[in-house]
Amino acid sequence: MKIKSKNVTTKKFYPLIFILFLLGDLFISQNVTAQEVESDPTVQNVMGRETVTLDGQWGVIIDPYETGYYDYRYQPSENGYFKDQKVRNPSDLIEYNFDTGPTLNVPGDWNTQDDQLFLYEGTVWYKRTFNYLPDENERQFIYFGAANYEAHVYLNGELVGHHIGGFTPFNIEVTDHLNDGENTLIVKVDNQRKREAVPTVNTDWWNYGGITRSVSLITVPDTFIEDYFIQLDPESSNTVKGWVQMNGSNRANQTLTIKIPEANIEKQVRTDEMGSAEVEFTVDLEKWSTKNPKLYDVILEMPEETIEDQIGFRTIRQKDGEILLNGEPIFLRGICIHESRPFGGGRANNSADAEVLLGWVKEMNGNYVRLAHYPHNEHMVRMADKMGILVWSEVPVYWTIQFENPEVYANAERQMREMVDRDHNRASVILWSLANETPRSEARFTFLSNLAEAVRELDSTRLVTAALETQSRVEGVIGIHDPMEEVVDVIGVNSYCGWYGNMPPEQCSDLRWESDSNKPVILSEFGGGALQGYHGDENERWTEEFQDAVYESNLEMIDNISFVRGTSPWLLKDFRSPRRLLPRFQDFWNRKGVISDEGLKKKAFFTIQDWYEQKIQEWE
Ligand code: GCB
């Protein structure tokens, strides 16, 4: 196991604002203002910290022309025009008022909160005030679980941070920006699709906009534990390895104690000049597994701060075509999930949603989920830790993004880093996925190989995968031939026999598969659509019977593929998609769920459940 402590990033914001100030018009005319303002390194385990929630009703302004950001010459305003009215400059716009306008709930997508916003893509400004009395020896960060897609954050009339990427957390240090008493927080959220974005303009899911996950104000001591990575060494099941990263003026030469009381562990580490300390100790812990999702209380203690987390310890490896959980071969009995609420549309964003969604996976006899096609909220992975469900987590490198564009790569890598940083202590997460169904080219190979290298640098305890497309079919034999096989640890393949293409469902079971590689393969997507409650002949599309026939035949086909070590059919629940236009059957829903948008099970749910029961008999 390669241990590398987190890169220590310096806060880039203050110097930039200063440069902006000096360069004035010149800088603005180059239109690089907020694009350069980064958020701070993310604080680990926000759920285990002292926080004040900023969730609830926020005042909003729907601003399709970005009037609060660009003036009439289309020049951006560094601090936005929709300021806290108390600090408004005379030149600022006056034709707005948050307080007499509509409100939206945070966390929440705007599309399902207001009919007029159902198809809206653009800017919405959010505002809320909060009272706070900062303590001199403490530091504060505003934390966003996620905002889709681009966020500019203004506190008391000043731009304090900027973030790109709709599914990963970010936080901004606001210690020097908070007022004693009332504070005004304004966020510009923009979900316009862009060719150079990750994901790009073309996706098969709804572009839900807004502050989709919780917001909170985190308070930490002047020097605090910013992040830690505490996992089992995959090569040695009784060695705990990792690192701790401190942040603050006293981060060097700090002594920190790591305790696992239930295992009588109490180890001290000392930070280096950069505030990092390596962790390594030997201990015989009860292993986390799908049958026994044992979590230990892990406590990190230093004089000013104590943090508690619940961590499971397990190893995950691949060898000779097998996926090995704690050294034992395992078959992943899974399903794909979009981050949609269990009942109805809109984004899921809380622990109750996670419990229902993952509860269905358990009911289906599953032990694994593919969280498609972007990082889901933290409740999902925490719940998966508790329930003993293995997780495939991925970044939205989806279909045809601009592989040759270095900025696109930097964006994808940053999203990958934010995903790994948040979840690197979760036992449930075993697979980091680089991409979904990306077309083969040299540029794509370089892009994905670099992403794989980056993720392995961040975390060498988990496996790397990607969902590839099947590449050939010759005389009834499907071949997996993709240069990415060399790069990933586990090969994911999406294949829609019986749904897309001309082959009728019943013929899928006759297909044979071959793979160039001896790595384990997961059938990461397969299936078909049905309108729940619509019954008929199994040859009639959109009936539950047709969907079920697709499954029956595909599952028989999979039984004949010797190298498959997991399946995640597409998918648990119907989800909103602007690409799904067929009236009556789709009406903007992708109907490939085995559970309807209202949470009702279709026939295929039970077919998969039975097949997974067989897999349990075969593998356990
Ligand atoms: C796929 C994609 C998935 C789509 C699905 C479909 O291959 O990976 O995002 O939603 O097919 O329903 O066509």
Residues whose N, C-alpha, C, O or C-beta is under 5 A from the ligand:
A	BS01	GCB	D204 N494 K592
